[in-house]
Structures are given as C-alpha cells and as structure tokens.
Amino acid sequence: MHAIEVNNLTKRFGTLAAVDHVSFSVREGEIFGLLGPNGAGKTTIIRMLSTLTRPTEGTASVGGYDVVKEDGKVRELIGLVSEKIILYDRLTAKENLWFFGRLYNIPGELLNKKIDELLRLVKLTKWKNSQVGTFSTGMRQRMNVIRAMLNMPEVLFLDEPTLGLDPQSSVEIREFIRKINRENKVTIILTTHIMVEADMLCDRIGIIDYGKIVALDTSTNLKKLVSGADSTILELEIPNLTTDMIHSIRSLKCVSSVSQNNSTCIKVNANGDDAFDTIIDAIRANKRKIISVKNLEPTLEDVFLQITGHEVRDKADQKIKMHRHHMAKPRVR
C-alpha cells in the first residue's frame, strides 16, 4: 500500500516552475529519497506534501488524504523536520518537547513518558534540564528530529537533516533515521544533495533536477545506468593539469564526461572495450605524466552526471552566481 501518492504536482512562482509535473508514490514503511542540488525543487515538494504551500497544479495524498482538501487530516499524520531548527534556546530540552507536545494535545502523563523515551533514543537524557541554546549543532538537530516524532507520525518528512553538521553528528542522525524507520515503521521522505547519504539510507531514490524527476529507482539499479559491460570510470592523477589537457580527453569519442576533482585529479566516464587504452594514449600523446590511475565503481554522482549532463555542485554554483548577479543589480528607487 502507498503512504504517499503524487500526480503531476506542479508549483509555479510567477513564470518559474519550481516543481514541474512531478509524479511518484511512496510505499508504507519506505525511506524514499529526493536527491538533487540546492534549488532543484526538493524543499518545495516537501512543503506541498506537508500542507505548508498549495500546488499550482496536480494532486497529492498522504495516508489517503488529499493535501489540499483534507489538509487537517494530513497534518495529524505527519512530522516535519525542515532545514531551519525549530526550538527555543532559553527553554530546556524537556521544556521544548513539553511545549510542542502540548500543541499536539498529548496528555501530560503520556507526554512525560514520550519525552523520556525520545531523549533516551538520541542519547540526550543527561541534558534533559539544560537550555537548548547551550547545545552543539548536532545535539540541536537531534532535538529537532525528536520534536517531529512527538505525535508518533505515520509519515516523517526530513528536509536536509544533516545540513551543516560535522561528520560525527551526521552519522548519528543517519543512524537515528534508520532506527525510527526500522523500529517504528515510519515512512520517511528524505531530501538531500549528499550522494552518500541517499545511498546509505534510501530504499528508492528520485533524482530531481530543475523541478523534474529525471530518474527513480533503487540505488543499485540507478548505478547500472552507468555500469554497463563496456563502461569505464577512471580517476587519474596528472601533475600540471591544464584546461587544454581536460578538453583533449573530453573530445575523445569514447569519453562521455570528465570532471575535475582538484588541480591534479580528474574523473573520466567512458565507454568501449578500448576506452582505457585510448585515454592513457591521449594523455601520453600530450606528453603528460600519469602519477596514478584508479578504476572506480559508479556512484550516484556519476548517475546524476550522466542523466543531467552536469554535476550537483555545478548546479549549486550556478544558483550562487545567479543570486550574486541579482544582488548586484542596482535598486530602483
């Protein structure tokens, strides 16, 4: 049975289609990922499904309830963890959870029990009576997640839950996500631009770019899109790497894409039985020394690159440039 059904969901802001006729379904108990760069439309989808904004076109249901016509019923079933941490710094951990729990009309005795269980679940019991303003970013995000779990939602929306966290805190949040999905059978929709996170957590992944879902499947099946029998993915370390050298490799018929990791390292996706030899010969023909060569397994980054023609960070950089260009324009008084 499907916990979420989305059909031709669209959201326009003026002439901009932030979400463009998106359709997908999420099974009960599934962790479903929306993977894509900042500005791709992930958060807008979450906002529509959680009733925070209305679609321009299309329909969606959560738990069998229409997100527009039965928005009150939808809100009873869901929990939401947005990019912004929704907590009060001057209140203690317990006081924050008590406040939000009372908004759900959870009876006092039951609420106290839930608060203790949730704090224990994220290993914050000893800080129960400490002000949240004194917490680290990782601790605050763990609090943010359990705040959304107070009403024991059937569906939990997690919008970039590890954004800005250090590696250890990110691992802790991911472990908690797995635990609540496994033990509480909570259906989870996770948005992220972190490939490893999607790969580790999600049963299925929808790759979204410019407001459209361009691929949807399991991580294993998505990777098969770039791991055919004759495909090759090489990581090459070449000193004095120049744009001319990169262009020379990119122009080879067997090469589908080239990405530069740093000043000496490139990753090359190619096809054909002779691809390896062709690439190596081209580099040597340019009188370049090869420090090391690694034959890599495909990643979700490779999938994204093959499907969209650009890297996730390329899209993010483009958004930043557009924002800066807009901010640089003189204001009309």
C-alpha positions as CSV (number, residue, x, y, z in Angstrom):
1,M,0.0,0.0,0.0
2,H,1.2,3.5,-0.8
3,A,1.6,6.0,2.0
4,I,2.1,8.9,-0.5
5,E,0.7,9.4,-4.0
6,V,1.8,12.3,-6.2
7,N,0.4,13.0,-9.6
8,N,1.6,15.8,-11.9
9,L,2.4,18.0,-8.9
10,T,3.4,21.5,-10.0
11,K,4.3,24.7,-8.2
12,R,4.9,27.9,-10.1
13,F,6.2,31.2,-8.7
14,G,5.3,33.6,-11.5
15,T,6.8,32.2,-14.7
16,L,9.3,29.9,-12.8
17,A,8.2,26.2,-12.4
18,A,9.9,25.3,-9.1
19,V,8.3,21.9,-9.4
20,D,7.3,20.7,-12.8
21,H,4.6,18.0,-13.2
22,V,6.2,15.5,-10.7
23,S,4.7,12.1,-10.2
24,F,5.8,9.3,-7.8
25,S,4.5,7.1,-5.0
26,V,6.0,6.0,-1.7
27,R,5.3,2.7,-0.1
28,E,4.4,2.3,3.6
29,G,7.5,1.9,5.7
30,E,9.8,3.0,2.9
31,I,12.7,5.5,3.1
32,F,12.3,7.5,-0.1
33,G,14.9,9.9,-1.1
34,L,14.7,13.1,-3.2
35,L,18.2,13.7,-4.4
36,G,19.4,16.8,-6.2
37,P,21.2,20.1,-5.9
38,N,20.0,23.2,-4.0
39,G,17.3,24.9,-5.9
40,A,16.1,21.7,-7.7
41,G,12.7,21.7,-6.1
42,K,13.1,19.2,-3.3
43,T,12.0,21.5,-0.4
44,T,9.1,22.9,-2.4
45,I,7.8,19.3,-2.9
46,I,8.1,18.7,0.9
47,R,6.3,22.0,1.6
48,M,3.4,20.9,-0.6
49,L,3.1,17.4,0.8
50,S,3.2,18.8,4.4
51,T,0.4,21.3,3.6
52,L,2.6,24.4,4.0
53,T,2.0,25.6,0.5
54,R,-0.6,24.8,-2.1
55,P,0.2,23.2,-5.5
56,T,-0.4,25.2,-8.7
57,E,-1.5,22.1,-10.5
58,G,-1.7,18.4,-9.8
59,T,-2.7,16.3,-6.8
60,A,-1.1,14.6,-3.8
61,S,-2.3,12.5,-1.0
62,V,-0.6,11.4,2.3
63,G,-2.1,8.5,4.2
64,G,-5.0,8.5,1.7
65,Y,-5.9,12.2,2.5
66,D,-5.7,15.0,-0.1
67,V,-3.1,17.6,0.9
68,V,-5.4,20.4,-0.2
69,K,-8.9,19.2,0.5
70,E,-8.1,17.3,3.7
71,D,-5.1,19.2,5.0
72,G,-6.1,19.0,8.6
73,K,-6.2,15.2,8.4
74,V,-2.8,15.2,6.7
75,R,-1.2,17.3,9.5
76,E,-2.4,14.7,12.1
77,L,-0.4,12.0,10.4
78,I,2.9,13.7,9.7
79,G,6.1,15.1,11.3
80,L,8.3,17.7,9.6
81,V,12.0,18.4,10.1
82,S,12.8,21.4,8.0
83,E,16.2,23.0,7.3
84,K,15.5,25.5,10.0
85,I,15.8,24.2,13.5
86,I,12.5,24.9,15.3
87,L,13.4,25.1,19.0
88,Y,13.6,27.8,21.8
89,D,17.1,28.4,23.0
90,R,16.1,29.6,26.5
91,L,13.9,26.5,27.2
92,T,15.5,23.3,28.4
93,A,15.3,20.1,26.2
94,K,12.4,18.9,28.3
95,E,10.6,22.2,28.2
96,N,10.9,22.4,24.4
97,L,9.5,19.0,24.0
98,W,6.7,19.6,26.5
99,F,5.7,22.8,24.7
100,F,5.4,21.1,21.3
101,G,3.8,18.1,22.8
102,R,1.0,20.1,24.3
103,L,0.4,21.7,20.9
104,Y,-0.5,18.2,19.8
105,N,-2.8,17.9,22.8
106,I,-0.8,14.9,24.2
107,P,-1.9,14.2,27.8
108,G,0.7,15.2,30.4
109,E,1.5,11.7,31.8
110,L,1.8,10.2,28.3
111,L,3.9,13.2,27.1
112,N,6.3,12.9,30.0
113,K,6.8,9.2,29.1
114,K,7.4,10.1,25.4
115,I,9.8,12.8,26.2
116,D,11.9,10.4,28.3
117,E,11.8,7.8,25.6
118,L,12.8,10.1,22.8
119,L,15.6,11.8,24.7
120,R,17.0,8.3,25.6
121,L,16.7,7.3,21.9
122,V,19.0,10.2,20.8
123,K,21.3,9.9,23.9
124,L,20.3,13.3,25.3
125,T,18.9,12.2,28.7
126,K,21.7,13.8,30.8
127,W,21.0,17.1,29.1
128,K,17.2,16.9,29.7
129,N,17.2,20.0,32.0
130,S,19.8,22.0,30.1
131,Q,18.9,25.0,27.9
132,V,18.9,24.1,24.2
133,G,20.9,27.3,23.5
134,T,23.9,25.7,25.1
135,F,23.7,22.6,22.8
136,S,26.0,21.9,19.8
137,T,24.6,22.0,16.3
138,G,24.4,18.2,16.2
139,M,22.6,18.0,19.6
140,R,20.1,20.7,18.4
141,Q,19.4,18.7,15.2
142,R,18.8,15.5,17.2
143,M,16.3,17.6,19.3
144,N,14.8,18.9,16.1
145,V,14.2,15.4,14.8
146,I,12.6,14.1,18.0
147,R,10.4,17.2,18.2
148,A,8.8,16.0,15.0
149,M,8.4,12.5,16.5
150,L,6.3,13.5,19.5
151,N,2.9,12.8,17.8
152,M,4.3,9.4,16.6
153,P,3.7,10.3,12.9
154,E,3.0,7.7,10.2
155,V,5.0,9.8,7.7
156,L,8.1,11.8,8.6
157,F,9.5,14.5,6.2
158,L,13.2,15.2,6.6
159,D,14.4,18.2,4.6
160,E,18.3,18.1,4.5
161,P,18.5,16.7,8.1
162,T,22.3,16.7,8.2
163,L,22.9,20.1,6.5
164,G,25.8,21.9,8.2
165,L,26.6,19.1,10.6
166,D,30.1,17.7,11.4
167,P,30.7,14.1,10.2
168,Q,30.1,12.5,13.6
169,S,26.8,14.3,14.1
170,S,25.8,13.3,10.5
171,V,26.5,9.7,11.3
172,E,24.4,9.9,14.5
173,I,21.4,11.5,12.7
174,R,21.6,8.8,9.9
175,E,21.6,6.0,12.5
176,F,18.6,7.6,14.2
177,I,16.7,7.8,10.9
178,R,17.4,4.1,10.3
179,K,16.3,3.2,13.8
180,I,12.9,5.1,13.7
181,N,12.2,3.6,10.3
182,R,13.0,0.1,11.4
183,E,11.5,0.1,14.9
184,N,8.6,2.4,14.5
185,K,7.7,1.5,10.8
186,V,7.6,5.2,10.0
187,T,7.5,6.1,6.3
188,I,10.2,8.7,5.6
189,I,10.8,11.1,2.8
190,L,14.3,12.4,2.9
191,T,15.7,15.3,0.8
192,T,19.4,15.6,0.3
193,H,22.1,16.7,-2.0
194,I,24.6,14.4,-0.3
195,M,25.1,11.4,-2.5
196,V,26.5,9.1,0.2
197,E,23.5,9.9,2.5
198,A,21.0,8.9,-0.2
199,D,23.0,5.8,-1.0
200,M,23.2,4.7,2.7
201,L,19.6,5.4,3.8
202,C,17.1,5.2,0.9
203,D,15.2,2.2,-0.3
204,R,14.5,4.1,-3.5
205,I,15.8,7.5,-4.8
206,G,14.2,10.0,-7.1
207,I,16.8,12.2,-8.8
208,I,15.4,15.7,-9.2
209,D,16.8,18.5,-11.4
210,Y,15.2,21.8,-12.5
211,G,11.9,20.8,-10.9
212,K,11.6,17.4,-12.6
213,I,12.2,13.9,-11.5
214,V,14.7,12.6,-14.1
215,A,15.2,9.1,-12.7
216,L,13.6,7.0,-10.0
217,D,14.8,3.6,-8.8
218,T,16.9,1.8,-6.2
219,S,20.5,3.0,-5.8
220,T,21.7,-0.3,-7.3
221,N,19.5,0.0,-10.3
222,L,20.4,3.6,-10.9
223,K,24.1,2.8,-10.8
224,K,23.5,0.2,-13.5
225,L,22.7,3.1,-15.8
226,V,26.4,3.9,-15.9
227,S,27.9,0.4,-15.2
228,G,27.3,-1.4,-18.5
229,A,29.6,-4.2,-19.6
230,D,31.7,-1.8,-21.6
231,S,31.8,1.2,-19.3
232,T,34.9,2.5,-17.6
233,I,35.3,5.1,-14.8
234,L,38.8,6.2,-14.2
235,E,40.3,8.5,-11.6
236,L,43.6,9.9,-12.9
237,E,46.2,12.0,-11.1
238,I,48.1,14.1,-13.6
239,P,50.5,16.9,-12.5
240,N,50.3,20.3,-14.2
241,L,46.7,19.6,-15.3
242,T,45.5,22.2,-17.8
243,T,42.2,23.0,-19.4
244,D,43.6,22.1,-22.8
245,M,44.5,18.6,-21.4
246,I,41.0,18.2,-20.0
247,H,39.5,19.4,-23.3
248,S,41.6,16.9,-25.2
249,I,40.4,14.0,-23.0
250,R,36.8,15.2,-23.2
251,S,36.9,15.3,-27.0
252,L,37.7,11.6,-27.3
253,K,34.8,9.7,-28.8
254,C,34.8,7.1,-26.1
255,V,34.5,9.7,-23.3
256,S,31.0,10.6,-22.0
257,S,32.1,13.0,-19.3
258,V,35.1,14.5,-17.4
259,S,35.0,16.1,-14.0
260,Q,37.9,17.8,-12.2
261,N,38.3,16.9,-8.5
262,N,41.3,19.2,-7.8
263,S,44.3,20.7,-9.6
264,T,45.8,17.3,-10.3
265,C,42.9,14.8,-10.3
266,I,40.2,14.1,-12.9
267,K,37.4,11.5,-13.1
268,V,36.6,10.2,-16.6
269,N,33.5,8.3,-17.6
270,A,34.0,6.4,-20.9
271,N,32.5,3.5,-22.9
272,G,34.0,0.8,-25.1
273,D,36.4,-2.1,-24.8
274,D,39.4,0.1,-25.7
275,A,38.4,3.1,-23.6
276,F,41.2,2.7,-21.0
277,D,44.0,2.4,-23.6
278,T,42.6,5.3,-25.7
279,I,42.5,7.7,-22.7
280,I,46.0,6.7,-21.5
281,D,47.4,7.1,-25.0
282,A,45.8,10.5,-25.4
283,I,47.4,11.7,-22.1
284,R,50.8,10.4,-23.1
285,A,50.5,11.9,-26.6
286,N,50.2,15.3,-24.8
287,K,53.5,14.4,-23.0
288,R,51.8,14.3,-19.6
289,K,53.0,12.1,-16.8
290,I,50.4,9.9,-15.0
291,I,51.0,9.6,-11.3
292,S,48.2,7.1,-10.6
293,V,45.2,5.5,-12.2
294,K,42.2,4.0,-10.3
295,N,39.4,2.0,-11.9
296,L,36.3,3.1,-9.9
297,E,32.8,1.7,-9.3
298,P,30.0,4.0,-10.3
299,T,28.5,6.3,-7.7
300,L,25.2,8.3,-7.6
301,E,27.3,11.3,-8.6
302,D,28.1,9.5,-11.8
303,V,24.4,8.7,-12.4
304,F,23.4,12.3,-11.8
305,L,26.2,13.5,-14.2
306,Q,25.2,11.0,-16.9
307,I,21.4,11.8,-16.7
308,T,21.6,15.6,-16.3
309,G,24.9,16.4,-18.0
310,H,26.2,18.4,-15.0
311,E,27.4,17.7,-11.5
312,V,25.4,18.6,-8.4
313,R,27.9,21.2,-7.4
314,D,27.8,22.7,-10.9
315,K,24.1,23.4,-10.4
316,A,24.7,24.8,-6.9
317,D,27.5,27.1,-8.2
318,Q,25.1,28.3,-10.9
319,K,22.5,29.2,-8.3
320,I,25.0,31.1,-6.3
321,K,26.2,33.1,-9.3
322,M,22.6,33.9,-10.3
323,H,21.9,35.1,-6.7
324,R,25.0,37.3,-6.7
325,H,24.1,38.7,-10.1
326,H,20.7,39.6,-8.8
327,M,22.0,41.1,-5.6
328,A,24.5,43.2,-7.7
329,K,21.7,44.9,-9.7
330,P,21.0,48.5,-8.6
331,R,17.7,49.0,-6.9
332,V,15.1,51.3,-8.5
333,R,14.0,53.9,-6.0
